[in-house]
Every structure is written in C-alpha cells, then in structure tokens.
C-alpha cells in the first residue's frame, strides 16, 4: 500500500474554472471584436461584417459566469481540505496500467485497420488528410471509434493517477507512448491537450507550475499548427507573423465567435436544440454536419455561449453560464476533499479552457463518462484505511 494526502495534491487557485471560462469566452470575444478588421481576423477570413449585435449576449454570458461563481461561494463552497491519509493499492494499479496499455494498443490496430488508406502512415506522408480520416471514421463499424476513445481517456486517467503518486515506472511510460501513438493516428491535437493539462496539474510550486504551463502551451501550439498544416496540405505556408496570427487567432479562437455571430444574425433558432444536445448522441445516429453546414466554419462549433443562445435565447445564456460556472467551481473545490474529483481535473480544465469553442459540459464522451471513470477508478484503488 502507498499512502498520500489530498492536501499534498492541491493545485494553485490560478486554475479556478471561473478564470478559465471567463478568459476563454469573454476575453477572447473582446479580443476578437477589437481586431475585427484585421486581415487575420476570422471575420475577415469568412467575409462576415460585424455590427456589434453580440455585445449584449456576451455581457449576459459574463454576468452569468460572475453570478455562478458568487453563488458557489455563498451557498456551496466550503474551503476545507481532506487531511486524512488515502491508501493506494499500487500492485493492482500497476497491473491495470499494463492491461489498459494492451487494450489501447489493440484499439490502435483496429482503428488503423478500419481507417484503410487514411492510416497513420499515409496521414503523415501526405497520402491522406484529416478529412479522409473523418470520412473513414464515418464508414467504420458503429461504436468502434467511440469505444476506442473512451478506453484512451481511461488510459489518460490512469496515467495521471500514476503521475500524481509519483509511480512513473516502465508501465506508465509505456502507457504514455501508446496514448501518443493513438492520438497521432487521428491527426488531431485534442488528445495531447489532455496529456499536457494532466502534466501541468501535477503538484508543484507556483514557479514550477508556470514553467509547465509555458512549456505545455508551446507544445500544444506546435501540435495545433501541425494539424492545421495537415488539414491544408495544398496551401502556401510562409511561417510569418501574419501567417501565425491568421492560423492561430483566426480559425481557432475566432471561428467560434464568427459562427455564433452568424447563427444569431441569421436567426438559426430552429437548429438550437440539436447543437446543444448533439454531443450527447452518437454521431452515427444523428448527422451533425447537416446542422453545422450553414455556419461560416462548420469545423468549429459554437461554444457554451453560442450553444445556449441557439437553444433558449438570450435569457438562457445567463442561466446556462450560471449553472456551468457554479458546477465547475464546485468540482474544483471538491477536488480538495474527494480524490475522484482530483483525478477528473484534467477533463474539467480542458472543458473550461475550450468553452469558447466546445460545449463539453453537455458531452458524454468528453465530460460525463470520464467523470464516471474517475469515480470507478478511485473506488478501485483508493481506500481510507489499510
């Protein structure tokens, strides 16, 4: 048995979900509209004329976040820390680390088989594009990629668990390698973001944490640039400052704002409920592209503000951001008391950081099922006594 204290795993308050959600959604919106006429702006890239219609919507969204944070402080938050020892069954954890590595490796083989010519080899040698991968995924057996993704997420949780208790043995390093191969096979950066955030959230001093954040941000930026290049293999990449601004601040951070603005301007209210709930339903059962095809950038969704706006109008934006912020801050505070919430922090942080782009809080694969995994894994390995 290995023993730890949750108070030894606490992280800096700079990771409070309120700050992350507010910065992601509101500060990003303010930044985008202040540079709306620049050539690299997403509004310029998609020839959208901005006339300040969304200021009131994002004001409601920001007020909802502030109210949700205050509500948590007043009604829910008790800033206690669990100072009791938790006992970890390392033998069982090590055995399961090997098992999950094997399962992910099997998943990689099956996924590569059904991707056909859009496999890992062709993807990075120019014989296939991420769009080809997405088409191959659509034509694969029902549930294959969803189950493989959930197994990989379970692997991330176990890898993070091992790192938290400094159990960085060969098995955990092998698990990390298998996870990297799995995420590389899709030509997407999301999986590496979870690994990077898990690394950042390992307990360390504030100075060390800031170094980790800087390092992880640089790595994530490089991965995003790589995937953007893969998606636009016929484009001219000159790697100038203007090109970097166009790639990073335009499509990635600006497209969700443009999509939200366009959807609101065109009164696309009838699409509201599918966009809000669509991530709760397997993509094989509902064609998400039919609901996003009319958006200026259909590859980039609407984020929590846009999804809430189309689902229930301006007033629901306020209600939903209150609920999301209150829930997120509650989970963050509970991570000081309950180990399963501490394990879940990487998924919570990613949901908050990318809240301007994705509505992960209504997503089974990226939020609720990983939360269930964290509960099960915590129950399996963690005990209050020997």
Secondary structure, DSSP 8 states (H G I E B T S, - for coil): -EEEEGGGG---GGG-HHHHHHIIIIIHHHHHHHTTTSTTSHHHHTT----STTHHHHHHHHHHHHHHHHHIIIII-------SEEEE-HHHHHHHHHHHHHHHHHHHHHHHHHHGGGSHHHHHHTS--HHHHHHHHHTS-TTHHHHHHHHHHHHHHHHHHHHHTT---HHHHHHHHHHHHHHHTTT-SHHHHHHHHHHHTSS--HHHHHHHHHHHHHHHHHHHHHHHHHHTTTS-----HHHHHIIIIIIITTHHHHHHHHHHHTT-GGGHHHHHHGGGS-TTTS-THHHHTTSTTTTS--HHHHHHHHHHHHHHHHHHHHHHHHHHHHHHHHTTT-HHHHHHHHHHHHHHHTTTT--GGG-IIIIIHHHHHHHHHHHHHEES--
